[in-house]
Amino acid sequence: MDVTAAVVRKFGEPFSIEQLTLSSPRPDEVLVRIVATGLCHTDLNARDGGMPIPESIVLGHEGAGVVVEVGSAVHHVEQGDHVVLTVDSCGRCRSCRLAQPAHCEDLFALNLSGGRRDGSSAFTGDVHSHFMGQSSLATATVASSSSVIPVGKDLPLELLGPLGCAVQTGAGSVMRALRVTPGSSVAVFGAGAVGLSAVSAAAIAGATCIVAVDRVDSRLALARQFGATDVISIEDSDVTASIRDLTSGGVDYSIECAGSTDALRIAVDVLRSLGHCAVVGGVRPGTLASYDWRPAQGKGVTIHAVVEGDAVPSEFIPILVDLVRRGRLPLADMVTYFEFDQIEEAARAAESGEVIKPILCMPA
């Protein structure tokens, strides 16, 4: 099949829109026509050489589309199904057997190697595939079967792609990793797509104090729409003191979504005794962070490294779809649509903070 794809030929350079040939799915794969895909900061970090992936690769990991063909070993979807794509996992290792596929022992090999287990690519020529199990910055892709989650046909596919990563990560951090309880207090650092999803999920979970922290005023205003009870600009305040004042000493839960070592330090500092901090933000390999050891130890805090919300996608993404359907997760309020050939414009808008979540719509 001939497809149009955005290829990263050299790290740090713009995406190259190219015509490629896509192979047929193998027994454990699914061929999906991509309707739209979210553009994530992880994609931009990878484009710029911040992840251990090969060059000449098709990125994209928030795809949504329609099943065109299924491999002989795939039974959970069929031709014509609407699907959301997410990260890959092996389904066999200890982590997967413990219902923690986000911490699959083969996570990096399956999602960042640039191909299948045997090293082959779904794209012919020298272009790598299977980024995060899917490589969805293309008009069609071959995805690993475990990355393909069926969804209903009553919601627009153009909207649903971010459920596969950003929304799953933020909401899952609250609902699955931290298991935020009713009446609790939560501080969310970073009000991008992940942070807003965490804020919304905290409201759904019944937290009564939800503090959003960011440097962009428009994002803080949107955080209030998503359920934040209080907002703090990191530019204008002593964030630690402000949060402690708001919460009579500290929060029960904090979530670092910004990929900032300074934010992580504050996120640990503002916990009350026996508090829990989720470390969610993506950073470059080799990034080191620190926090004040003795207070953290004395308070008995837990620091929890989270990937994809520590969720089981086949179970959690349908829950998120239902929350969107019922209007409890206002996903449409955080997205901005771009045509596929506007990918560089979408990337600049995301990097500048002008938009929260750009979604690239594929040509019909």
SEVOMAR-13616 format. One record per residue: residue number from 1; x, y, z of N, C-alpha, C in turn; residue in one letter. Coordinates in steps of 0.2 Angstrom, whole numbers, plus 5000, padded with zeros to 4 digits. Example, Ala and Ser with C-alpha at 12.3 -4.5 7.8 and 13.67 -1.06 7.14 Angstrom:
1,5066,4972,5039,5062,4978,5039,5066,4984,5039,a
2,5064,4989,5035,5068,4995,5036,5064,5000,5039,s
END
This chain:
1,5004,4994,5000,5000,5000,5000,5004,5006,5000,m
2,5003,5011,4996,5006,5017,4996,5003,5022,5001,d
3,5008,5025,5005,5005,5030,5010,5009,5036,5010,v
4,5007,5041,5013,5010,5047,5014,5012,5048,5022,t
5,5018,5049,5023,5021,5049,5030,5026,5055,5031,a
6,5026,5057,5038,5031,5062,5040,5037,5058,5043,a
7,5043,5059,5039,5049,5055,5041,5054,5060,5044,v
8,5057,5057,5049,5063,5061,5052,5069,5058,5049,v
9,5072,5061,5045,5078,5059,5041,5084,5060,5045,r
10,5084,5066,5049,5090,5068,5053,5087,5072,5059,k
11,5090,5070,5065,5088,5073,5071,5089,5080,5071,f
12,5084,5084,5073,5084,5091,5073,5082,5095,5067,g
13,5080,5091,5062,5078,5094,5056,5070,5093,5055,e
14,5067,5097,5051,5060,5097,5050,5057,5090,5048,p
15,5051,5088,5049,5048,5082,5046,5048,5083,5039,f
16,5050,5077,5036,5050,5077,5028,5043,5073,5026,s
17,5039,5076,5023,5033,5073,5020,5035,5069,5014,i
18,5034,5062,5014,5036,5058,5009,5031,5052,5007,e
19,5032,5050,5001,5027,5044,4999,5031,5038,5000,q
20,5028,5033,5004,5031,5027,5006,5027,5021,5004,l
21,5030,5015,5004,5026,5009,5003,5025,5005,5010,t
22,5019,5003,5012,5018,5000,5018,5017,4992,5016,l
23,5020,4988,5020,5019,4981,5019,5012,4979,5022,s
24,5010,4972,5021,5004,4969,5023,5006,4967,5031,s
25,5000,4967,5035,5001,4965,5042,5003,4958,5042,p
26,5008,4957,5047,5010,4950,5049,5004,4947,5053,r
27,5004,4940,5055,4999,4937,5059,4997,4941,5065,p
28,5002,4944,5069,5000,4948,5075,5000,4955,5074,d
29,4998,4958,5068,4998,4965,5067,4991,4967,5064,e
30,4990,4973,5064,4984,4976,5061,4986,4982,5056,v
31,4983,4982,5050,4983,4988,5046,4978,4993,5047,l
32,4980,4999,5049,4975,5004,5051,4976,5010,5046,v
33,4970,5012,5043,4970,5019,5040,4969,5024,5045,r
34,4974,5028,5046,4974,5033,5051,4970,5039,5049,i
35,4965,5041,5053,4961,5047,5052,4964,5053,5055,v
36,4967,5052,5061,4970,5058,5064,4975,5055,5069,a
37,4980,5059,5071,4984,5058,5076,4987,5064,5080,t
38,4987,5063,5086,4989,5069,5091,4997,5069,5090,g
39,4999,5075,5090,5006,5077,5090,5008,5078,5097,l
40,5013,5074,5100,5015,5074,5107,5022,5077,5108,c
41,5023,5080,5114,5030,5082,5115,5035,5077,5114,h
42,5033,5070,5116,5037,5065,5115,5039,5064,5108,t
43,5035,5065,5103,5037,5065,5096,5042,5070,5094,d
44,5041,5076,5097,5045,5082,5096,5052,5081,5099,l
45,5052,5078,5105,5058,5076,5108,5062,5071,5104,n
46,5058,5066,5102,5062,5061,5097,5064,5064,5091,a
47,5060,5068,5088,5063,5071,5082,5069,5075,5083,r
48,5070,5078,5088,5076,5082,5090,5082,5078,5093,d
49,5081,5071,5093,5087,5067,5095,5087,5066,5103,g
50,5081,5067,5106,5081,5066,5113,5079,5059,5116,g
51,5078,5055,5111,5076,5048,5113,5081,5043,5109,m
52,5082,5037,5112,5086,5032,5109,5083,5028,5103,p
53,5082,5032,5097,5079,5029,5091,5083,5030,5085,i
54,5082,5026,5080,5086,5027,5074,5083,5033,5070,p
55,5088,5036,5066,5085,5041,5061,5082,5038,5055,e
56,5079,5042,5051,5074,5039,5046,5069,5035,5049,s
57,5065,5038,5052,5059,5034,5056,5053,5038,5055,i
58,5047,5035,5055,5041,5038,5056,5038,5038,5063,v
59,5037,5044,5066,5035,5044,5073,5028,5044,5073,l
60,5025,5046,5079,5018,5046,5080,5015,5041,5084,g
61,5012,5043,5090,5010,5037,5094,5003,5039,5098,h
62,4999,5043,5094,4992,5045,5097,4987,5044,5091,e
63,4988,5039,5087,4984,5038,5081,4977,5035,5083,g
64,4972,5037,5078,4966,5034,5078,4963,5033,5071,a
65,4960,5028,5070,4958,5026,5063,4954,5020,5062,g
66,4954,5018,5056,4949,5012,5054,4953,5006,5052,v
67,4951,5000,5055,4955,4994,5053,4953,4992,5046,v
68,4959,4991,5042,4958,4989,5035,4959,4982,5034,v
69,4964,4979,5038,4966,4972,5037,4969,4969,5044,e
70,4967,4963,5046,4970,4961,5052,4974,4954,5050,v
71,4979,4953,5054,4983,4947,5054,4979,4941,5056,g
72,4981,4935,5054,4978,4929,5056,4977,4927,5063,s
73,4982,4930,5067,4981,4929,5074,4978,4934,5078,a
74,4975,4939,5075,4971,4944,5078,4964,4943,5078,v
75,4961,4943,5084,4954,4942,5085,4950,4947,5088,h
76,4953,4952,5091,4949,4957,5095,4946,4963,5091,h
77,4949,4963,5085,4946,4968,5080,4945,4965,5073,v
78,4941,4969,5069,4940,4966,5062,4939,4972,5058,e
79,4939,4971,5051,4939,4976,5046,4933,4981,5048,q
80,4935,4987,5047,4930,4992,5048,4929,4995,5055,g
81,4932,4992,5060,4932,4994,5067,4935,5001,5068,d
82,4933,5005,5072,4936,5011,5074,4941,5009,5080,h
83,4947,5012,5080,4952,5010,5085,4956,5016,5087,v
84,4959,5016,5093,4964,5020,5095,4970,5016,5096,v
85,4976,5019,5094,4982,5016,5095,4986,5018,5101,l
86,4990,5014,5104,4993,5015,5110,5000,5012,5110,t
87,5004,5012,5115,5010,5009,5115,5010,5001,5115,v
88,5015,4998,5114,5016,4991,5113,5018,4988,5119,d
89,5017,4981,5121,5019,4977,5126,5019,4970,5124,s
90,5023,4966,5127,5024,4959,5125,5019,4955,5128,c
91,5016,4956,5133,5010,4952,5136,5012,4946,5139,g
92,5019,4945,5140,5021,4938,5143,5026,4939,5149,r
93,5029,4945,5149,5034,4946,5155,5031,4946,5161,c
94,5035,4947,5167,5032,4947,5173,5028,4953,5174,r
95,5030,4959,5172,5026,4965,5172,5020,4965,5169,s
96,5020,4962,5163,5013,4961,5159,5009,4957,5163,c
97,5011,4951,5165,5007,4946,5169,5004,4949,5175,r
98,5008,4955,5178,5005,4958,5184,5001,4964,5182,l
99,4998,4964,5176,4994,4969,5173,4997,4976,5174,a
100,5004,4976,5172,5008,4983,5172,5011,4983,5165,q
101,5008,4983,5159,5011,4983,5153,5015,4989,5151,p
102,5014,4994,5155,5018,5000,5153,5025,5000,5156,a
103,5026,4995,5160,5033,4993,5163,5035,4986,5160,h
104,5033,4985,5154,5035,4979,5151,5042,4978,5150,c
105,5045,4972,5152,5052,4972,5151,5055,4973,5144,e
106,5051,4972,5139,5053,4973,5132,5051,4980,5130,d
107,5049,4985,5134,5046,4991,5132,5050,4995,5127,l
108,5057,4995,5129,5061,4999,5124,5062,4996,5118,f
109,5063,4989,5118,5064,4986,5112,5058,4986,5107,a
110,5052,4985,5110,5046,4985,5106,5044,4992,5103,l
111,5046,4997,5107,5043,5004,5106,5048,5009,5103,n
112,5055,5008,5104,5060,5013,5102,5065,5010,5097,l
113,5065,5004,5095,5070,5001,5091,5069,5003,5084,s
114,5063,5005,5082,5062,5007,5075,5060,5001,5070,g
115,5057,4996,5073,5055,4990,5069,5052,4985,5074,g
116,5051,4979,5070,5048,4973,5074,5054,4970,5078,r
117,5052,4964,5081,5056,4961,5085,5062,4958,5081,r
118,5061,4956,5075,5066,4954,5070,5070,4959,5067,d
119,5069,4965,5069,5072,4971,5066,5070,4974,5059,g
120,5064,4970,5056,5062,4973,5050,5057,4978,5051,s
121,5056,4982,5046,5051,4988,5046,5045,4987,5042,s
122,5039,4990,5044,5033,4989,5040,5034,4993,5034,a
123,5038,4998,5033,5039,5002,5028,5045,5000,5023,f
124,5044,4999,5017,5049,4997,5013,5055,5002,5012,t
125,5061,5000,5010,5066,5005,5010,5070,5006,5016,g
126,5073,5012,5017,5077,5013,5023,5073,5016,5029,d
127,5067,5016,5029,5063,5020,5034,5060,5015,5040,v
128,5061,5017,5046,5060,5013,5052,5052,5014,5053,h
129,5049,5009,5057,5042,5009,5059,5042,5007,5066,s
130,5035,5006,5068,5033,5004,5074,5036,5008,5080,h
131,5036,5015,5079,5038,5019,5085,5032,5019,5089,f
132,5033,5017,5096,5028,5016,5101,5022,5011,5098,m
133,5025,5006,5095,5020,5001,5092,5016,5003,5086,g
134,5017,5009,5083,5012,5011,5078,5015,5016,5073,q
135,5019,5021,5074,5021,5025,5069,5015,5028,5065,s
136,5011,5032,5069,5005,5034,5066,5005,5041,5062,s
137,5011,5044,5062,5012,5050,5058,5012,5048,5050,l
138,5007,5045,5048,5006,5042,5041,4999,5041,5040,a
139,4997,5041,5033,4990,5040,5031,4987,5033,5033,t
140,4992,5028,5034,4990,5021,5036,4997,5019,5039,a
141,4996,5014,5043,5001,5011,5047,5000,5003,5048,t
142,5005,5000,5050,5004,4993,5052,5006,4993,5060,v
143,5001,4991,5064,5003,4992,5071,5003,4985,5075,a
144,5006,4984,5080,5006,4978,5084,4999,4977,5087,s
145,4997,4971,5087,4990,4970,5089,4988,4972,5096,s
146,4993,4972,5101,4992,4974,5107,4992,4982,5108,s
147,4994,4985,5102,4993,4993,5102,4986,4995,5100,s
148,4982,4991,5097,4976,4992,5094,4970,4991,5099,v
149,4966,4997,5101,4961,4996,5105,4954,4998,5102,i
150,4950,4994,5101,4943,4996,5098,4939,5001,5102,p
151,4936,5005,5099,4932,5010,5102,4925,5010,5098,v
152,4920,5013,5101,4914,5014,5097,4914,5019,5091,g
153,4909,5019,5088,4908,5023,5082,4904,5029,5083,k
154,4902,5031,5089,4898,5036,5090,4902,5043,5091,d
155,4908,5042,5092,4912,5048,5093,4917,5049,5088,l
156,4919,5056,5086,4923,5057,5080,4930,5054,5081,p
157,4932,5050,5077,4939,5048,5078,4944,5053,5078,l
158,4943,5059,5074,4948,5064,5074,4949,5067,5082,e
159,4945,5066,5086,4946,5068,5093,4950,5063,5097,l
160,4949,5057,5096,4951,5052,5101,4958,5049,5101,l
161,4962,5051,5096,4969,5049,5097,4973,5050,5103,g
162,4973,5056,5106,4976,5058,5112,4975,5053,5118,p
163,4969,5049,5118,4968,5045,5123,4973,5039,5123,l
164,4977,5038,5118,4982,5033,5118,4988,5034,5121,g
165,4989,5041,5123,4995,5043,5126,4994,5048,5132,c
166,4993,5054,5129,4993,5060,5134,4987,5059,5139,a
167,4981,5058,5137,4976,5057,5141,4976,5051,5146,v
168,4978,5046,5143,4979,5040,5147,4985,5041,5152,q
169,4990,5044,5150,4995,5046,5155,4993,5050,5161,t
170,4990,5056,5159,4987,5060,5165,4982,5057,5169,g
171,4977,5055,5166,4971,5052,5169,4973,5046,5173,a
172,4977,5041,5170,4979,5035,5173,4984,5036,5179,g
173,4988,5042,5179,4992,5043,5185,4987,5044,5191,s
174,4982,5048,5190,4977,5049,5195,4973,5043,5197,v
175,4970,5040,5192,4965,5034,5193,4968,5028,5194,m
176,4974,5026,5191,4977,5020,5192,4984,5020,5196,r
177,4988,5024,5195,4995,5024,5198,4994,5026,5205,a
178,4991,5032,5206,4990,5035,5213,4984,5033,5217,l
179,4979,5032,5213,4972,5030,5215,4970,5035,5220,r
180,4969,5041,5218,4967,5047,5222,4960,5046,5225,v
181,4960,5048,5231,4954,5046,5235,4949,5052,5235,t
182,4943,5051,5236,4938,5057,5238,4940,5061,5244,p
183,4940,5068,5243,4941,5072,5249,4949,5074,5249,g
184,4953,5071,5245,4960,5072,5245,4962,5079,5242,s
185,4968,5080,5242,4971,5086,5239,4977,5084,5234,s
186,4977,5087,5228,4981,5086,5223,4984,5092,5220,v
187,4991,5092,5218,4994,5097,5215,4997,5094,5208,a
188,4996,5097,5203,4998,5095,5196,5002,5100,5193,v
189,5008,5098,5192,5014,5103,5189,5014,5102,5181,f
190,5012,5107,5178,5011,5107,5171,5004,5106,5168,g
191,5002,5111,5165,4995,5111,5163,4994,5110,5155,a
192,4998,5105,5152,4998,5103,5146,4992,5098,5145,g
193,4993,5094,5140,4988,5089,5139,4988,5084,5144,a
194,4994,5082,5146,4994,5077,5152,4992,5080,5158,v
195,4994,5086,5160,4992,5089,5166,4984,5090,5166,g
196,4982,5093,5161,4974,5094,5161,4970,5088,5162,l
197,4973,5082,5159,4970,5076,5160,4970,5074,5167,s
198,4976,5075,5170,4976,5073,5177,4971,5077,5181,a
199,4971,5084,5180,4966,5088,5184,4959,5086,5183,v
200,4957,5084,5177,4950,5082,5176,4949,5075,5179,s
201,4954,5071,5179,4953,5064,5183,4953,5065,5190,a
202,4957,5070,5193,4956,5071,5200,4950,5074,5202,a
203,4947,5078,5198,4940,5080,5199,4935,5075,5199,a
204,4936,5070,5194,4931,5064,5193,4932,5060,5200,i
205,4938,5059,5202,4940,5055,5208,4937,5058,5214,a
206,4935,5064,5214,4932,5067,5220,4937,5071,5225,g
207,4943,5073,5222,4948,5077,5226,4944,5084,5227,a
208,4945,5086,5233,4942,5093,5234,4946,5099,5234,t
209,4953,5098,5233,4958,5103,5232,4962,5101,5226,c
210,4962,5104,5221,4966,5102,5215,4969,5109,5213,i
211,4976,5109,5214,4980,5115,5212,4984,5113,5206,v
212,4983,5118,5201,4987,5117,5194,4992,5122,5194,a
213,4998,5120,5192,5004,5125,5192,5007,5125,5185,v
214,5008,5131,5182,5011,5131,5175,5013,5139,5175,d
215,5017,5140,5169,5019,5147,5168,5015,5151,5163,r
216,5010,5147,5160,5006,5150,5155,4999,5152,5157,v
217,4997,5158,5157,4991,5160,5160,4985,5157,5157,d
218,4985,5156,5150,4980,5153,5147,4979,5146,5149,s
219,4984,5142,5150,4984,5136,5152,4981,5135,5159,r
220,4983,5140,5163,4980,5140,5170,4972,5141,5170,l
221,4970,5146,5165,4963,5147,5165,4959,5141,5162,a
222,4962,5137,5158,4959,5131,5155,4959,5126,5161,l
223,4964,5126,5165,4964,5121,5170,4958,5122,5175,a
224,4956,5128,5176,4950,5129,5180,4944,5126,5177,r
225,4944,5126,5170,4938,5123,5166,4938,5115,5167,q
226,4944,5113,5168,4945,5105,5169,4944,5103,5176,f
227,4943,5108,5181,4942,5106,5187,4946,5108,5193,g
228,4952,5112,5191,4956,5114,5196,4952,5119,5201,a
229,4953,5118,5207,4950,5123,5212,4955,5129,5213,t
230,4961,5128,5212,4966,5134,5213,4971,5133,5207,d
231,4974,5139,5205,4980,5139,5200,4985,5143,5203,v
232,4991,5142,5201,4997,5145,5203,5002,5146,5197,i
233,5004,5152,5196,5009,5154,5191,5016,5153,5194,s
234,5020,5149,5190,5026,5148,5193,5031,5154,5192,i
235,5029,5158,5188,5032,5165,5187,5031,5170,5192,e
236,5025,5169,5195,5023,5175,5200,5023,5173,5207,d
237,5025,5167,5209,5024,5165,5216,5029,5160,5219,s
238,5030,5160,5225,5034,5155,5229,5029,5149,5229,d
239,5030,5144,5224,5025,5139,5223,5025,5135,5229,v
240,5030,5133,5232,5030,5129,5238,5026,5132,5244,t
241,5027,5138,5245,5024,5142,5251,5016,5142,5249,a
242,5015,5144,5242,5008,5145,5240,5004,5138,5241,s
243,5007,5133,5239,5003,5126,5240,5002,5125,5247,i
244,5007,5126,5251,5007,5124,5258,5001,5128,5262,r
245,5001,5135,5259,4996,5139,5262,4989,5137,5260,d
246,4988,5135,5254,4982,5133,5251,4979,5126,5255,l
247,4984,5122,5257,4982,5115,5259,4984,5114,5266,t
248,4985,5119,5270,4986,5119,5277,4992,5114,5278,s
249,4997,5115,5274,5004,5111,5276,5006,5107,5270,g
250,5002,5105,5265,5004,5100,5260,4999,5096,5257,g
251,5000,5093,5251,4995,5089,5247,4996,5082,5249,v
252,4991,5078,5247,4991,5071,5248,4994,5068,5242,d
253,4993,5071,5236,4996,5068,5230,4999,5074,5226,y
254,5004,5073,5222,5007,5078,5217,5009,5074,5211,s
255,5008,5077,5205,5010,5074,5199,5014,5079,5195,i
256,5020,5077,5193,5025,5081,5189,5024,5079,5182,e
257,5021,5083,5178,5020,5082,5171,5024,5086,5166,c
258,5028,5091,5169,5031,5096,5165,5038,5093,5162,a
259,5041,5088,5165,5048,5086,5163,5053,5091,5166,g
260,5052,5093,5172,5056,5099,5174,5059,5096,5181,s
261,5066,5096,5182,5069,5094,5188,5067,5099,5194,t
262,5066,5105,5192,5064,5110,5197,5057,5108,5200,d
263,5052,5107,5195,5045,5105,5197,5045,5099,5201,a
264,5049,5094,5199,5049,5088,5203,5051,5089,5210,l
265,5057,5093,5211,5059,5094,5218,5053,5098,5222,r
266,5050,5102,5219,5044,5106,5222,5038,5101,5224,i
267,5037,5096,5219,5032,5091,5219,5033,5087,5225,a
268,5039,5085,5227,5041,5081,5233,5040,5085,5239,v
269,5043,5091,5239,5043,5096,5244,5036,5097,5247,d
270,5031,5098,5243,5024,5100,5245,5020,5094,5247,v
271,5022,5088,5248,5018,5083,5250,5018,5083,5258,l
272,5012,5081,5260,5011,5081,5267,5014,5074,5269,r
273,5014,5072,5276,5016,5065,5278,5012,5060,5274,s
274,5016,5055,5272,5013,5049,5269,5010,5051,5262,l
275,5012,5057,5259,5010,5059,5253,5013,5055,5247,g
276,5010,5055,5241,5013,5051,5235,5014,5056,5229,h
277,5020,5056,5226,5021,5060,5220,5022,5055,5214,c
278,5019,5057,5209,5019,5053,5203,5024,5057,5198,a
279,5029,5053,5196,5034,5056,5191,5032,5054,5184,v
280,5029,5059,5180,5026,5058,5174,5030,5061,5168,v
281,5033,5067,5169,5035,5071,5163,5041,5067,5160,g
282,5041,5068,5153,5046,5065,5149,5053,5069,5149,g
283,5059,5066,5150,5065,5070,5150,5070,5066,5145,v
284,5075,5069,5144,5081,5066,5140,5084,5061,5144,r
285,5087,5056,5141,5091,5051,5145,5097,5054,5148,p
286,5098,5052,5154,5104,5055,5158,5102,5061,5163,g
287,5095,5063,5162,5093,5068,5167,5093,5066,5174,t
288,5096,5070,5178,5096,5069,5185,5092,5074,5189,l
289,5089,5071,5194,5084,5076,5198,5086,5075,5206,a
290,5085,5080,5210,5086,5079,5217,5080,5082,5221,s
291,5080,5080,5227,5075,5083,5232,5078,5082,5239,y
292,5075,5086,5244,5078,5086,5250,5077,5079,5254,d
293,5082,5076,5255,5081,5069,5257,5078,5068,5264,w
294,5080,5072,5269,5078,5071,5276,5071,5072,5277,r
295,5068,5078,5274,5061,5079,5275,5057,5074,5272,p
296,5059,5072,5266,5055,5067,5262,5055,5060,5266,a
297,5061,5058,5268,5061,5052,5272,5057,5053,5279,q
298,5058,5058,5282,5054,5059,5288,5046,5059,5288,g
299,5044,5062,5282,5037,5062,5281,5034,5055,5278,k
300,5039,5051,5276,5037,5044,5273,5034,5045,5266,g
301,5036,5049,5262,5033,5050,5256,5035,5045,5251,v
302,5031,5044,5246,5032,5039,5241,5033,5042,5234,t
303,5038,5041,5230,5039,5044,5224,5038,5038,5219,i
304,5034,5039,5214,5031,5034,5210,5033,5035,5203,h
305,5037,5032,5199,5039,5033,5192,5033,5030,5188,a
306,5030,5034,5184,5024,5032,5180,5025,5032,5173,v
307,5023,5027,5169,5023,5027,5162,5016,5025,5160,v
308,5013,5030,5155,5007,5029,5152,5001,5028,5157,e
309,5002,5031,5163,4997,5031,5168,4997,5024,5172,g
310,5002,5020,5171,5002,5013,5173,4995,5009,5172,d
311,4992,5011,5167,4986,5008,5165,4986,5002,5160,a
312,4981,4998,5160,4981,4993,5155,4976,4996,5150,v
313,4979,4997,5144,4976,5001,5139,4969,4998,5136,p
314,4969,4991,5136,4963,4988,5133,4957,4989,5138,s
315,4959,4990,5145,4953,4991,5150,4952,4999,5151,e
316,4958,5003,5151,4957,5010,5153,4955,5014,5147,f
317,4957,5013,5141,4955,5018,5135,4947,5018,5134,i
318,4944,5012,5135,4937,5012,5134,4933,5016,5140,p
319,4936,5016,5146,4934,5020,5151,4934,5027,5149,i
320,4940,5029,5147,4941,5036,5145,4936,5038,5139,l
321,4935,5034,5134,4930,5035,5129,4923,5037,5132,v
322,4921,5033,5137,4915,5034,5140,4915,5040,5144,d
323,4920,5042,5147,4920,5049,5151,4920,5054,5146,l
324,4923,5054,5140,4922,5059,5135,4915,5059,5132,v
325,4912,5053,5131,4905,5052,5128,4900,5056,5133,r
326,4901,5055,5140,4897,5058,5145,4898,5065,5147,r
327,4903,5068,5143,4905,5075,5145,4909,5076,5151,g
328,4911,5071,5154,4915,5072,5160,4922,5073,5159,r
329,4925,5071,5154,4932,5073,5152,4931,5077,5145,l
330,4932,5084,5146,4931,5089,5141,4937,5089,5136,p
331,4938,5083,5133,4944,5082,5128,4944,5088,5123,l
332,4938,5089,5120,4938,5094,5114,4940,5101,5116,a
333,4940,5102,5122,4942,5109,5124,4950,5110,5124,d
334,4954,5104,5124,4961,5105,5124,4964,5104,5117,m
335,4960,5102,5112,4963,5101,5105,4962,5106,5100,v
336,4967,5106,5096,4967,5111,5090,4969,5107,5084,t
337,4965,5107,5078,4966,5103,5073,4970,5106,5067,y
338,4974,5102,5064,4979,5105,5059,4978,5099,5053,f
339,4979,5102,5047,4980,5097,5041,4987,5094,5042,e
340,4987,5088,5039,4993,5084,5040,4999,5088,5037,f
341,4998,5091,5031,5004,5095,5028,5006,5101,5032,d
342,5002,5103,5038,5004,5108,5042,5008,5106,5048,q
343,5011,5100,5048,5014,5097,5054,5019,5102,5057,i
344,5023,5105,5053,5028,5110,5056,5025,5116,5060,e
345,5019,5118,5057,5015,5123,5060,5013,5121,5067,e
346,5010,5114,5067,5007,5111,5073,5013,5110,5078,a
347,5019,5108,5076,5024,5107,5080,5026,5114,5084,a
348,5027,5119,5080,5029,5126,5083,5023,5128,5088,r
349,5017,5127,5086,5012,5129,5091,5012,5125,5097,a
350,5014,5119,5097,5014,5115,5103,5020,5117,5107,a
351,5026,5118,5104,5032,5120,5107,5032,5127,5110,e
352,5028,5132,5107,5027,5138,5110,5022,5139,5116,s
353,5018,5133,5116,5013,5134,5121,5006,5137,5119,g
354,5006,5139,5112,5000,5142,5109,4994,5137,5109,e
355,4996,5131,5108,4990,5126,5108,4992,5120,5113,v
356,4987,5117,5116,4988,5112,5121,4990,5105,5117,i
357,4985,5103,5113,4986,5097,5110,4984,5097,5102,k
358,4989,5098,5098,4988,5098,5091,4986,5091,5088,p
359,4981,5091,5084,4979,5085,5081,4980,5085,5073,i
360,4983,5081,5070,4984,5081,5063,4979,5077,5060,l
361,4975,5080,5055,4970,5076,5052,4973,5074,5045,c
362,4972,5068,5043,4975,5065,5037,4970,5066,5031,m
363,4973,5067,5025,4968,5068,5019,4964,5062,5018,p
364,4958,5063,5016,4953,5058,5015,4956,5053,5009,a
END
